[in-house]
Amino acid sequence: CTPMLLVFLQLLSHPQYATNIPNGDKVTDCSGNSWAGVGHLRASGGGPRNPFGQAFDDAGNQWTQALCQADSDGDGMSNGVELGDPECTWVKGSSPPQFSVGITHPGLDCSQLGCDGAPISGGNSASAPAPSVGCARYSAPTSSFVDFTFSGHAVGAGTTYVKGAFTYGESYRAAVLRFEFINQNPSVVHHMILYRCPSDASAQYGTPTTGNTMGCSDVLMAWAVGGGPFCAPEGLTFEVTPSAPYFLLEIHYDNPNSLTGVVDSSGMRMHFVPFDGSGLSAANVVITGAHLPSISVPPGQAAYRATATITSAMIGMPSSFGGVEVFAVIEHLHGIGRKIWLTAEDDADASSVTEVACNTAYDFDLQEAKYLPTPFLLKPGTSLKLDCVYDSSSRSTTTHGGDATEDEMWSHCHPNPSFTLAPSAPRPAQACRLIRIP
C-alpha cells in the first residue's frame, strides 16, 4: 500500500485582518477573555462569521466609514465606539486609534447575556437605551443651566484621571431635568463622573489636577464615550440644594498618541428649573454596595467573587409603602472589577429572584448612567443582593476598599423616585450599605 500522511488543517484566524481594524489585538469577549478571531463565532477564528465579520467581509475586509458607523451586533454602540474609533477617523498605517482602553467586541451583544453567561430570559439588564426610554421619550423644558466644566486644562500623555471641585452657587433649590455632556476634545476625553461631596474639595481640586483621594464617593451622574444626554423621567427631577452645594467632577483622559497642546474645557451641564412650585418629585440616587473597610480582595485571583446582601430590614421600607421604581443604574468599581450584577429576592418566596441589572464585561473606562429597558419596582419585603467579580491576577498584595484608584470600590447607584427610609430601620454595618441622597 502507499503510505500516506493525512494532515488536518484548521484555519484559526486571519491575523493580518486584525491590523485592518482599530485595536484588533485588544478585542475580548463578554467576560474579558481575548478574542483573536474578531469576525468569527469562535474566539480562535475560522468557521462561521459573526455579524461584524459578515459586515467586514462585505466591506472588502477594510475599515470603512460605513462599517465604523454601523452597529453590527445591535447592542446600541457603533463598531467605531466599540473599537476605540468613535469619530471614525482611524486609517491603517497612520496614527494609533483614538482610544486604546474600553475596547469591546463589535460582533457580540453582551447586553443579551446574563451574569451567569446564559442568554437573558427575563429581568432588567441595562443595555443601550431603546427609543422608548430616556431623552428620546421625554425631555422637559428648562429655564436655567449651570456648567461644571474644566477651564483650560492641559491634557498630558497617556491615561490620566483629573478631578475638579465645583459649587452650586444659586440661593434656591434646583430641579435638574437634563444632564448634557460637553466633550470639547473627543480625541482624548473618554469618560466623566460627577460626585456629590460632603464638604468643599476646592482646597485640593480648585484647579483641576490628578489625585488619588477625594473624599467624595456618592456618584450622581456618569458619561462614557458614545453616550448621549441623560433626562429624568416625566414628573421626576434630581434636586440640588444650597445646603449641599459641593460637587467633584472627574474626567478620564486617554491620550495614547501623546498629542501635545491639547487644552480642554469639557464637563457637564445641568439644565434645571426652580424646584419650589415645579410640582416635580425628587428622584434619589440610592447606593448599594460594600462598606469600604470590609472590602478585601486577595492577590493572584483571576475571578474572585464577593457578595453583599441588603436585607429588606436594612432598606426599611414601610409595609404600607407602594414601592420604589428603579429606572436607571450606574455601576461603579475600580480597576480590577470585571462583573457586577444586582438581584432582588422576595423575602416570602426565596425562589422568586429577579435580575435587576447586570454587567458581564465591566470596564473602569466605560462608566456611564444607563436606563433600564423596563423600570424595576422595588417593593416592601424585598431584599437585594449585589455580586461582584474581581481580577487581581496582576497584583501581588491584597487590595483593600478605598476611594483611591488603586483601591477598590463596590457600589451600584439607582436613580429612583424619592422615599423616606424608616427612622427605626437598622442600617448596614460592616457588610453593606444603602445610602439615601440627598
HUBEL-V776219 format. One record per residue. N is the residue number from 1. PHI is phi as a letter, one per 40 degrees, with the letter a starting at -180 (999 if undefined). OMEGA is omega in whole degrees, 0 to 359 (none if undefined). Layout:
# HUBEL-V776219
N&PHI&OMEGA  N&PHI&OMEGA
This chain:
# HUBEL-V776219
1&999&181  2&c&179  3&c&180  4&b&173  5&b&179  6&c&180  7&b&179  8&c&183  9&b&174  10&b&176  11&c&185  12&c&180  13&a&174  14&b&186  15&d&180  16&c&180  17&c&181  18&c&179  19&c&179  20&c&177  21&b&180  22&c&177  23&f&181  24&c&180  25&c&184  26&b&184  27&c&179  28&b&175  29&c&185  30&c&179  31&b&178  32&g&178  33&c&182  34&d&181  35&b&185  36&c&180  37&c&190  38&d&184  39&c&185  40&b&179  41&c&176  42&c&181  43&c&182  44&c&181  45&g&181  46&g&179  47&g&184  48&c&179  49&c&170  50&c&183  51&d&178  52&c&180  53&c&178  54&c&179  55&c&179  56&c&177  57&c&179  58&c&180  59&c&179  60&g&181  61&f&179  62&b&177  63&c&182  64&b&178  65&c&181  66&c&179  67&c&179  68&c&184  69&c&182  70&c&175  71&b&190  72&c&184  73&c&175  74&g&181  75&c&178  76&g&178  77&b&179  78&c&177  79&d&179  80&c&178  81&c&183  82&c&184  83&b&174  84&g&179  85&b&186  86&c&180  87&c&179  88&f&181  89&b&185  90&c&176  91&b&180  92&d&178  93&g&178  94&c&181  95&c&177  96&c&179  97&d&182  98&d&179  99&b&177  100&b&179  101&b&179  102&g&182  103&c&179  104&b&187  105&c&181  106&c&181  107&b&180  108&b&176  109&c&184  110&c&179  111&c&181  112&c&177  113&b&175  114&c&183  115&c&173  116&c&179  117&g&181  118&c&178  119&d&181  120&c&178  121&b&180  122&a&178  123&g&189  124&b&182  125&d&182  126&c&176  127&b&180  128&c&183  129&c&175  130&c&181  131&d&184  132&c&180  133&b&174  134&g&185  135&c&179  136&c&181  137&c&184  138&a&176  139&b&185  140&c&175  141&c&180  142&b&183  143&b&183  144&a&174  145&a&175  146&b&180  147&b&168  148&b&184  149&b&174  150&c&181  151&b&175  152&g&178  153&c&178  154&c&184  155&c&180  156&c&179  157&c&176  158&g&182  159&b&177  160&b&177  161&b&188  162&b&184  163&b&177  164&b&182  165&c&180  166&b&180  167&b&174  168&c&191  169&b&181  170&c&182  171&c&182  172&b&178  173&c&181  174&b&174  175&b&183  176&c&185  177&b&184  178&a&173  179&b&177  180&b&185  181&b&184  182&c&181  183&b&184  184&c&182  185&b&181  186&d&181  187&c&183  188&b&182  189&c&186  190&b&173  191&a&181  192&b&176  193&b&177  194&b&181  195&b&164  196&c&182  197&b&179  198&c&181  199&a&182  200&c&181  201&b&186  202&c&178  203&c&180  204&c&187  205&b&176  206&d&169  207&b&183  208&d&182  209&a&175  210&c&180  211&i&184  212&c&182  213&b&181  214&a&180  215&g&179  216&b&183  217&b&183  218&c&184  219&c&175  220&c&182  221&a&179  222&a&179  223&b&174  224&b&183  225&d&182  226&g&182  227&c&179  228&b&179  229&c&180  230&b&182  231&b&174  232&c&176  233&c&182  234&d&178  235&g&182  236&b&178  237&a&171  238&b&186  239&c&173  240&b&187  241&b&175  242&c&181  243&c&177  244&b&192  245&c&192  246&c&181  247&b&174  248&b&179  249&b&176  250&b&177  251&b&175  252&c&176  253&b&175  254&b&185  255&b&184  256&c&180  257&c&180  258&f&177  259&c&181  260&b&177  261&g&180  262&c&179  263&b&191  264&b&175  265&b&180  266&c&178  267&i&182  268&b&175  269&b&178  270&b&177  271&c&186  272&a&169  273&b&174  274&d&183  275&c&182  276&c&180  277&g&182  278&c&183  279&g&182  280&c&175  281&c&182  282&c&171  283&c&177  284&b&167  285&b&180  286&c&182  287&b&173  288&b&181  289&i&182  290&c&172  291&c&191  292&d&180  293&c&182  294&c&181  295&c&179  296&a&182  297&b&180  298&c&181  299&c&173  300&g&181  301&b&181  302&c&181  303&a&180  304&c&184  305&b&177  306&b&184  307&b&173  308&b&179  309&b&177  310&b&185  311&c&178  312&c&177  313&c&177  314&c&178  315&c&173  316&g&180  317&c&180  318&d&182  319&c&180  320&c&183  321&c&184  322&c&180  323&h&182  324&b&177  325&c&174  326&c&185  327&b&179  328&a&180  329&b&169  330&b&177  331&c&183  332&a&170  333&b&174  334&b&197  335&c&184  336&b&176  337&c&182  338&b&179  339&b&175  340&a&178  341&a&184  342&b&177  343&b&179  344&b&183  345&b&178  346&c&182  347&d&183  348&c&182  349&a&185  350&c&180  351&c&180  352&c&183  353&b&180  354&b&174  355&c&182  356&c&180  357&a&186  358&a&175  359&b&183  360&c&183  361&b&181  362&c&179  363&b&180  364&d&183  365&c&179  366&b&179  367&c&179  368&a&173  369&c&182  370&b&176  371&c&168  372&c&178  373&d&176  374&b&179  375&d&179  376&b&180  377&c&176  378&c&185  379&b&172  380&d&181  381&g&179  382&b&176  383&b&180  384&b&176  385&b&180  386&b&179  387&b&179  388&a&176  389&b&179  390&b&172  391&b&181  392&b&185  393&c&181  394&c&184  395&b&183  396&b&179  397&b&180  398&c&177  399&c&182  400&b&178  401&c&179  402&i&181  403&c&184  404&c&182  405&d&181  406&c&172  407&c&178  408&b&176  409&b&183  410&a&184  411&a&179  412&b&184  413&b&185  414&b&171  415&c&180  416&a&177  417&d&185  418&c&169  419&a&183  420&b&178  421&c&180  422&c&183  423&d&184  424&c&183  425&c&177  426&c&181  427&b&178  428&d&179  429&b&184  430&c&186  431&c&186  432&a&180  433&a&172  434&b&187  435&b&177  436&c&180  437&b&357  438&c&none
